[in-house]
Structure formats: C-alpha cells, structure tokens
Amino acid sequence: LEFVLKALDGSQRDALVTVSLKKAEVLTGLNDHEQALCYLTLAVVASQRSHADVLRQRTKCLSRLQRYDQALHDINLVIRMNDGNKHTSQVLVSDYCWRGYINLLRNKEHPAVVDYILAFKTDRQKTVSLVTSRPGKSSLAQVFHRYAEHQYLRGKTEETVAVCQLGLLLDGTNEKLRGLKIKATRDQAHAQCTIL
C-alpha cells in the first residue's frame, strides 16, 4: 500500500483521502464500523495535511468497535501533534475529553480524571459542554469524587479541594463532593495553623 501511495502525487492522495472519508462516513451511518475502519485507515496512511482530523475520526471508530487501546494510541498521537500550539486550545479540549472518555471505557478512572482536569485548565465552559453528552456530568462528577477521595487518603488536601471544585462544576448538588471539599479544606486550614 505504501508503495502505491508513493506513486501518487499530492492532489491524488488528497482525492483518495476525501473519497475514503466519505465512504467511511456512509459505512458508519450503516453501523458497519469494521469496514469504515478500513477506509479510515487508508485515509490515515494517505493523508498528509489533515492527519490529525483523520486520526480523530479513526479514534471514534475504534472506540465504537471497543478497540480502546488502539483508539488511545491514535488520540495520543493527535494530542502530541497539537500540544503547545496556542491556536488549537479548543481542539485540545475535545481531544482531552475524548482521551478521558476512552480511559473511562477502559476502567482507568485516574488517567481519565487527569485528562478532564487538563481539559478544564484549557477551557472550563467547553469542557462542561462536551461532557454533558459523554459521559454525562453527573456520572463524571462521581468519578471526580472517587479520585478526590483517593487524593485525600494520600494526604493531598490541596489537590482534593481542587478536584472537588471541578467536580462541583459538573454537579453542584453532589453532596459527597461538597462534604469532601469541606473536610479537606478544614484539614488544610488545620495543617496551616499547626505550622504557624
């Protein structure tokens, strides 16, 4: 395949990418994700300029097929391509949220929370908007609570408070988050008084 692609000029490769993406879109609409993946992979190999966008599409397809490790690989490549580029902050939020979601699907809550925290640091409003549909604000707030509890048990009260605050942005009615935040804040204040 690589040999054949080398024989194509740039405009021919762009045309191949466009046709492959259209075919993948049709197949995705028909829920034929295995075949869509073949066309998306062809588009990834053939693409030159829009590589990140094509990888994002393949990430979503791989997620639908429950090939989470491969999806994680693709989204990691996308994030590395865009990391440090100030003009891509909106895109990075989406990428961090996707990676967080993939980690949740892999039952890796701690890395998922780290990804969502990175998204929050980049753009809070966009993050809240994106998590509304996937995985849902309330369920993600519960994940944040479990992560905050873990940090609290490790004696990291400052991080516990910060994670609870972000979790409360997702679900302001979550009593567990609210209670843990109060507890960690109290411990933090007590520790500061002890030092003085």
C-alpha positions in Angstrom: 0.0 0.0 0.0 2.8 2.4 0.9 4.5 1.7 -2.4 1.3 2.5 -4.3 0.7 5.7 -2.3 4.3 6.9 -3.1 3.4 6.8 -6.8 0.5 9.2 -6.2 1.1 12.9 -6.3 -0.3 15.3 -3.6 -3.6 16.0 -5.3 -4.3 12.3 -6.0 -3.6 11.5 -2.3 -5.9 14.3 -1.2 -8.6 12.9 -3.5 -8.0 9.4 -2.1 -8.4 10.7 1.5 -11.6 12.6 0.6 -13.2 9.5 -1.1 -12.1 7.2 1.8 -13.6 9.6 4.4 -16.9 9.8 2.5 -17.0 6.0 2.2 -16.2 5.7 5.9 -19.0 8.2 6.8 -21.5 6.2 4.8 -20.4 2.9 6.4 -20.5 4.5 9.8 -24.1 5.6 9.2 -24.9 1.9 8.3 -23.2 0.8 11.6 -20.6 -1.1 9.5 -17.7 0.1 11.7 -15.3 -2.7 10.7 -15.5 -1.6 7.0 -15.4 2.1 8.0 -12.2 1.4 9.9 -10.6 0.0 6.7 -11.4 3.2 4.8 -10.3 5.4 7.8 -7.0 3.6 8.0 -6.5 4.1 4.3 -7.2 7.8 4.8 -4.7 8.0 7.7 -2.0 6.4 5.6 -2.8 8.6 2.5 -3.3 11.8 4.4 -0.6 14.5 4.5 -2.1 17.7 5.8 -5.3 16.7 7.7 -3.6 13.9 9.5 -4.9 14.9 13.0 -8.5 15.2 11.8 -8.4 11.8 10.2 -6.9 10.2 13.3 -9.7 11.8 15.4 -12.3 10.1 13.1 -10.5 6.8 13.4 -10.3 7.2 17.2 -14.1 7.5 17.3 -14.5 4.4 15.0 -12.1 2.4 17.1 -14.0 3.4 20.3 -17.3 2.2 18.7 -15.6 -1.1 18.0 -14.3 -1.2 21.6 -10.7 -1.3 20.5 -9.8 1.1 23.2 -6.0 0.6 23.3 -5.8 1.4 19.6 -8.2 4.4 20.0 -6.0 5.6 22.8 -2.9 5.3 20.6 -4.5 7.5 17.9 -5.8 10.2 20.2 -2.4 10.3 21.9 -0.8 11.0 18.5 -3.3 13.8 17.9 -2.6 15.4 21.3 1.2 15.2 20.7 0.7 16.9 17.3 -1.3 19.7 18.7 0.3 20.1 22.2 1.9 23.5 22.6 0.1 25.1 19.7 -1.9 28.0 21.2 -4.2 28.1 18.2 -5.5 24.6 18.9 -6.7 25.1 22.5 -10.4 24.4 21.6 -9.4 21.3 19.7 -7.2 20.1 22.6 -10.2 20.4 25.0 -12.1 18.0 22.7 -9.1 15.7 22.4 -8.5 15.6 26.2 -12.2 14.8 26.7 -12.1 12.0 24.2 -9.0 10.5 25.8 -10.6 10.9 29.2 -13.7 9.1 27.9 -11.7 6.3 26.3 -9.9 5.9 29.7 -13.3 5.6 31.4 -14.3 2.9 28.9 -11.0 1.1 29.8 -11.9 1.4 33.5 -8.9 3.7 34.1 -10.5 6.4 36.2 -7.4 8.1 37.4 -5.9 8.9 34.0 -9.4 9.9 32.8 -9.7 12.5 35.6 -6.2 13.8 34.7 -7.4 14.3 31.1 -10.6 16.0 32.2 -8.6 18.3 34.5 -6.3 19.2 31.5 -9.4 20.0 29.5 -10.8 22.2 32.4 -7.5 24.0 32.6 -7.7 24.8 28.9 -11.4 25.8 28.7 -13.9 25.2 31.5 -17.0 26.1 29.6 -16.2 24.0 26.6 -15.3 21.0 28.9 -18.6 21.2 30.7 -20.4 21.4 27.4 -18.5 18.4 26.0 -19.0 16.1 29.0 -22.7 16.8 29.1 -23.4 14.1 26.5 -20.4 11.9 27.1 -20.0 10.5 29.8 -22.6 12.8 31.4 -22.0 15.5 34.1 -23.4 13.6 37.0 -21.6 10.3 36.3 -18.3 12.2 35.7 -18.8 14.1 39.0 -19.0 10.7 40.7 -15.7 9.7 39.1 -14.1 13.0 40.3 -15.4 12.2 43.8 -13.6 8.8 43.8 -10.4 10.4 42.5 -10.7 13.2 45.1 -11.2 10.6 47.9 -8.1 8.8 46.7 -6.1 12.0 46.8 -7.4 12.8 50.3 -6.4 9.4 51.6 -2.9 10.2 50.3 -2.8 13.4 52.3 -3.1 15.7 49.3 -5.7 18.1 50.6 -4.9 20.9 48.2 -5.4 18.7 45.2 -8.5 17.1 46.8 -10.1 20.6 47.2 -9.2 21.5 43.6 -10.7 18.2 42.2 -13.8 18.6 44.3 -14.3 22.2 42.9 -14.1 20.9 39.4 -16.5 18.1 40.2 -18.9 20.5 41.7 -18.8 22.5 38.4 -20.2 19.3 36.8 -22.8 18.6 39.5 -23.3 21.3 42.1 -25.7 19.1 44.0 -23.3 16.3 44.7 -23.2 16.1 48.5 -20.3 13.7 48.6 -18.1 16.2 46.7 -19.3 19.1 48.8 -18.7 17.2 52.1 -15.2 16.0 51.0 -14.3 19.5 49.9 -15.3 20.9 53.3 -13.4 18.2 55.1 -10.2 18.7 53.0 -10.5 22.5 53.4 -10.7 22.1 57.2 -7.7 19.7 57.3 -5.8 22.1 55.1 -6.6 25.1 57.4 -5.7 23.0 60.5 -2.3 22.0 58.9 -1.5 25.6 58.2 -2.4 26.6 61.8 -0.2 23.8 63.1 2.7 25.0 61.0 2.3 28.6 62.4 
